[in-house]
Amino acid sequence: MTITMTKPAAVKPDWERLAQQAGPELAAGAAQADATDAFVGENLKMLKARGFHTAGVPAELGGGGASHAELAQMLRTLARYCGSTALALSMHTHQVAVPAWRWRRTPEAVEGLLRRIVAEELTLVSSGGSDWLDGSCRATPVEGGFRVTGRKAFASGAPDGDLLMTMAVLDAPEGPTVLHLPIPLKAEGVRILDTWRTLGMRGTGSHDLELDGVFVPEAAVAVRRAAGKWHPVMHTVTLIAFPLIYAVYVGLAEAARETALDLAAVRKSSPDVELVIGEMETELAAARLALADMLACAAADEPGAAASNRIMTGRTLVSRSAIRTVEKAMEAAGGAGFYRKTGLERIFRDVQAARYHPLQEKAQSRLAGRVALGLDIDG
């Protein structure tokens, strides 16, 4: 008789549970990092050692195989312990999630990068906050490629970053053309400027980067697109990246709620406190519903104007309601919420960063208006 041995299936990681386990360790130094403008590098190194940086890489390529929704929940959970750590990780995670999404459709274009993330333990840094549709920095043609010169802002995780996923603008005969390209953070001509002195999210290390004639080979350019115009790649980034980034702000709002309830429990009960807590609950429900719709859109819709409008509308709604949730949490906590030791004050400052990711509210509303009127979104 022949006995066939079957290899047991690998157990898929539970990323939410792993985030909960890591959370107390993240929280331990969060206040100190915030108070001293220190980069949360040790937190991110600890998470990398536990596989969080490769969570979004498909399991077939050696990664953690987390779904888009699982990545969002992971980041949302981490944010309850340290907003800066969660936001910095979200910037790397969405740069992994976008090629992972593409790998299911056109694997040959992105498989090399995904395999490198695992094999070389790469941390990706985004410059999206200083680029978006227009791009920034100048690309000058030279033999074999381009020289990139300029300055990038909001480069979260830069102190420990390996590869900057960025853009540069080429003056082409057909008009300004944005080139999407990777730049090693250790390349000649790259300098991290110690500029990150901010209201909140102080631990993200989102310093400016100075690029001084950095050489990028022609073969490294992944996308060429017209500056200032929506392009399929930007619709894809919108669909995949923003639910992950804004999951962080829902996590912050949830942390504020828990703290406020603890502080309110030791206050004298009154109808006013009950009312404020009810208002907080309502705002948090709105933030959760908006994030759920963003994730549903990412799960079911294809990149395009309609999906980008839906995602960006959700981005504004999450931002508004997360900020209002924290404001109500401060009110419900009373004077105790004003003290740094409770943590609410830091969450209040951190959640303000939700205002500043593209598309900011006025631009998002204009996009929604053009879609509703049936107008060209590039108008």
C-alpha positions in Angstrom: 0.0 0.0 0.0 1.3 3.4 -0.9 0.9 6.3 1.5 0.9 9.7 0.0 2.1 12.5 2.4 0.6 15.9 1.8 2.3 19.0 2.9 0.1 20.9 5.4 -1.2 24.2 4.1 0.7 27.2 5.5 -1.3 29.1 8.2 -2.2 32.5 6.9 -1.1 35.3 9.3 -3.8 37.1 11.3 -2.5 40.6 10.7 -5.1 42.3 13.0 -4.1 40.0 15.9 -0.4 40.5 15.2 -1.0 44.3 15.3 -2.8 44.0 18.6 0.2 42.0 20.0 2.7 44.6 18.8 0.6 47.6 19.9 1.7 47.9 23.6 5.3 47.9 22.5 4.6 50.6 19.9 2.7 52.7 22.5 5.5 52.6 25.0 7.7 55.2 23.3 5.0 57.1 21.3 4.7 60.1 23.7 8.5 60.5 24.0 8.9 60.4 20.2 6.2 63.0 19.8 7.7 65.3 22.5 11.2 65.2 20.9 10.3 65.1 17.2 12.0 61.7 17.1 11.5 59.3 14.3 9.7 56.1 15.3 12.4 54.1 13.6 12.6 51.5 16.4 8.9 50.8 16.1 9.2 50.3 12.4 12.2 48.1 12.7 10.3 45.9 15.2 7.3 45.7 12.8 9.6 44.8 9.9 11.2 42.0 11.9 7.7 40.6 12.4 6.8 40.7 8.7 4.6 43.8 8.6 6.6 45.4 5.7 5.9 42.4 3.5 2.3 41.8 4.6 0.9 43.1 1.3 3.2 41.1 -0.9 1.4 38.0 -2.4 2.2 34.8 -0.6 3.2 33.3 -3.9 6.1 35.7 -3.9 7.1 35.1 -0.3 5.1 37.8 1.3 2.4 37.8 4.0 -0.5 37.5 1.5 -2.7 40.0 3.3 -5.8 41.2 1.4 -6.4 44.9 0.9 -9.1 44.9 3.6 -6.7 43.0 6.0 -4.0 45.7 5.4 -6.5 48.4 6.2 -7.5 46.7 9.5 -3.9 46.1 10.4 -3.1 49.8 10.0 -6.3 50.9 11.8 -5.3 48.7 14.7 -1.7 49.9 14.9 -3.0 53.6 14.8 -4.8 53.0 18.1 -1.3 52.6 19.8 0.9 55.0 17.8 -0.5 57.2 15.0 3.0 58.1 13.7 4.0 54.5 13.3 0.8 53.5 11.6 0.9 56.5 9.2 4.6 55.9 8.3 3.9 52.2 7.7 0.8 53.1 5.6 3.0 55.0 3.2 5.2 52.0 2.6 2.2 49.6 2.6 0.3 51.4 -0.1 3.4 51.4 -2.3 3.4 47.6 -1.9 -0.3 47.2 -2.3 -0.5 49.0 -5.6 1.9 46.6 -7.4 0.4 43.7 -5.6 -3.0 44.7 -7.1 -1.4 45.0 -10.5 0.4 41.6 -10.1 -3.0 39.9 -10.2 -3.5 41.4 -13.7 -0.1 42.1 -15.3 2.5 40.3 -13.2 5.5 40.8 -15.5 5.4 44.5 -14.9 5.7 44.4 -11.1 6.9 41.0 -10.0 10.5 42.1 -9.8 9.8 44.9 -7.4 7.6 42.7 -5.2 10.3 40.0 -5.0 12.9 42.6 -4.1 10.8 44.0 -1.3 10.9 40.5 0.3 14.5 39.5 -0.6 16.1 42.8 0.2 13.7 43.8 3.0 13.1 47.1 1.3 11.3 50.0 2.8 9.5 52.1 0.2 9.1 55.9 0.6 6.4 57.9 -1.1 6.6 61.4 -2.4 2.9 61.6 -3.3 2.2 64.4 -0.9 4.4 66.7 -2.9 3.6 65.3 -6.3 0.1 64.1 -7.2 -1.1 64.9 -10.7 1.3 67.7 -11.5 4.5 66.0 -10.3 7.5 68.0 -9.1 11.2 68.2 -9.7 12.8 68.4 -13.1 14.0 65.5 -15.2 16.8 66.5 -17.6 17.7 64.0 -20.4 21.2 62.7 -20.4 22.9 59.7 -22.0 21.2 56.6 -20.8 18.6 58.3 -18.7 17.8 61.4 -16.8 19.2 63.7 -14.1 16.5 64.5 -11.5 16.8 67.8 -9.5 14.5 69.4 -7.0 13.0 68.9 -3.6 10.3 66.5 -2.3 8.3 67.1 0.9 6.3 64.8 3.1 8.6 61.8 2.5 7.4 59.7 5.4 9.8 57.1 6.7 12.8 58.7 4.9 15.4 58.2 7.7 15.1 54.4 7.3 13.9 54.3 3.7 15.6 52.3 0.9 13.7 53.3 -2.3 11.9 56.5 -3.1 8.9 55.9 -5.3 8.6 59.3 -6.9 8.0 61.5 -10.0 9.9 64.1 -12.0 8.7 66.4 -14.8 10.2 66.3 -18.3 9.9 69.1 -20.7 8.8 67.1 -23.7 7.7 68.2 -27.2 4.1 67.1 -26.4 4.1 69.1 -23.2 5.2 68.7 -19.6 5.4 64.9 -19.0 5.5 63.3 -15.5 7.9 60.3 -15.2 7.3 57.8 -12.5 10.6 56.4 -11.3 12.3 54.8 -8.3 15.4 56.5 -6.7 17.5 54.7 -4.1 17.7 56.8 -0.9 21.5 56.1 -0.9 22.0 57.3 -4.5 24.5 60.0 -5.1 22.8 63.4 -5.0 20.1 62.4 -2.5 20.1 64.2 0.8 17.6 64.0 3.7 16.9 67.5 5.1 15.9 67.6 8.8 12.7 69.6 8.3 10.0 67.7 10.0 8.8 70.0 12.8 5.0 69.8 12.8 1.8 70.1 14.7 1.2 66.3 14.8 2.4 63.0 13.4 5.8 64.1 14.6 7.3 60.7 14.6 6.8 59.9 10.9 10.1 61.3 9.8 8.4 63.0 6.9 11.5 65.1 6.1 12.1 66.9 2.8 14.4 65.2 0.3 16.8 67.2 -1.8 17.6 65.6 -5.2 20.7 67.2 -6.8 21.2 65.8 -10.3 20.4 62.2 -9.3 20.9 59.8 -12.2 17.9 57.6 -13.1 18.4 55.1 -16.0 15.9 55.2 -18.8 14.9 51.6 -18.1 13.8 52.5 -14.5 11.0 54.8 -15.7 7.8 52.9 -15.1 5.2 55.4 -16.4 5.0 58.5 -18.6 1.9 60.6 -18.4 0.8 64.2 -19.1 1.3 66.5 -16.2 -1.8 67.7 -14.4 -4.1 65.1 -16.0 -5.7 62.0 -14.5 -4.1 58.8 -15.9 -5.0 55.2 -15.3 -2.0 54.8 -12.9 -3.3 57.7 -10.8 -6.8 56.2 -10.7 -5.2 52.9 -9.5 -3.2 54.7 -6.8 -6.4 56.4 -5.6 -8.4 53.2 -5.5 -5.8 51.2 -3.5 -3.8 53.7 -1.5 -6.3 56.0 0.1 -8.4 53.4 2.0 -5.2 52.3 3.6 -4.0 55.8 4.5 -7.4 56.8 5.9 -7.8 53.6 7.9 -5.1 55.2 10.1 -7.3 58.1 10.9 -10.3 55.9 11.8 -7.9 54.0 14.2 -7.0 57.3 15.8 -10.6 58.2 16.3 -11.3 54.9 17.8 -8.4 55.3 20.2 -9.7 58.8 21.2 -13.2 57.3 21.9 -11.8 54.6 24.2 -9.7 57.2 26.1 -12.6 59.6 26.4 -14.9 56.9 27.8 -12.4 55.9 30.4 -12.0 59.6 31.4 -15.7 60.3 31.4 -16.4 57.3 33.6 -14.6 59.0 36.5 -16.5 62.3 36.0 -19.8 63.2 37.5 -22.4 62.0 35.1 -24.6 64.7 33.5 -26.9 65.0 30.6 -24.4 67.3 28.9 -21.6 64.6 29.1 -24.1 62.0 27.8 -25.0 64.2 24.9 -21.3 64.9 23.9 -20.6 61.1 24.1 -23.5 60.5 21.9 -22.3 63.0 19.4 -18.8 61.4 19.5 -20.4 58.0 18.8 -22.3 59.4 15.8 -19.2 61.0 14.3 -17.2 57.8 14.7 -20.0 55.7 13.1 -19.9 58.1 10.1 -16.1 57.7 9.8 -16.4 53.9 10.0 -19.1 53.9 7.4 -17.1 56.1 5.0 -14.1 53.9 5.3 -16.2 50.8 4.8 -17.4 52.3 1.5 -13.9 53.1 0.4 -12.9 49.5 1.0 -16.0 48.2 -0.8 -15.1 50.4 -3.7 -11.5 49.1 -3.8 -12.8 45.5 -3.6 -15.4 45.8 -6.4 -14.7 48.7 -8.7 -12.1 49.2 -11.5 -9.9 52.3 -11.5 -11.5 55.2 -13.3 -13.2 58.5 -12.8 -16.2 57.1 -11.0 -14.2 55.0 -8.5 -11.7 57.9 -7.9 -14.6 60.2 -7.1 -16.1 57.7 -4.7 -12.8 57.1 -3.0 -12.0 60.8 -2.7 -15.5 61.5 -1.4 -14.9 58.9 1.3 -11.5 60.5 2.0 -13.2 63.8 2.9 -15.9 62.2 4.9 -13.4 60.1 7.0 -11.3 63.2 7.5 -14.2 65.3 8.7 -15.7 62.7 11.0 -12.4 61.4 12.4 -11.5 65.0 13.4 -14.9 65.7 14.9 -14.8 62.4 16.8 -11.6 63.4 18.5 -12.9 66.9 19.2 -15.9 65.4 20.9 -13.6 63.0 22.8 -11.7 66.0 24.1 -15.0 67.6 25.2 -16.3 64.5 26.8 -13.0 64.0 28.8 -13.2 67.5 30.2 -10.1 69.2 31.5 -8.3 65.9 31.9 -8.2 65.6 28.1 -6.0 68.8 27.9 -3.1 67.0 29.7 -0.5 65.3 27.6 -0.4 62.3 29.9 -3.9 61.1 28.8 -2.8 60.8 25.2 -5.8 62.6 23.8 -3.9 65.8 23.2 -1.5 63.9 20.9 -4.3 62.2 19.1 -6.0 65.5 18.6 -2.9 66.9 16.9 -2.2 63.7 14.9 -5.7 63.5 13.4 -5.3 67.0 11.9 -3.0 65.5 9.3 -6.1 63.9 7.7 -6.7 67.3 6.1 -3.6 67.4 4.0 -3.4 64.3 1.8 -4.7 64.8 -1.7 -7.2 65.5 -2.8 -7.8 68.1 -0.2 -11.4 69.0 0.5 -11.9 71.9 -2.0 -10.3 69.9 -4.8 -12.3 66.8 -3.9 -15.5 68.8 -3.9 -14.7 70.2 -7.3 -14.0 66.7 -8.7 -17.4 65.5 -7.3 -19.1 68.5 -8.9 -17.6 67.8 -12.3 -18.5 64.1 -12.1 -22.1 64.9 -11.1 -22.3 67.4 -14.1 -20.9 64.9 -16.5 -17.9 67.1 -17.2 -14.3 66.0 -18.1 -12.5 65.6 -14.8 -9.4 67.1 -16.3 -11.2 70.4 -17.0 
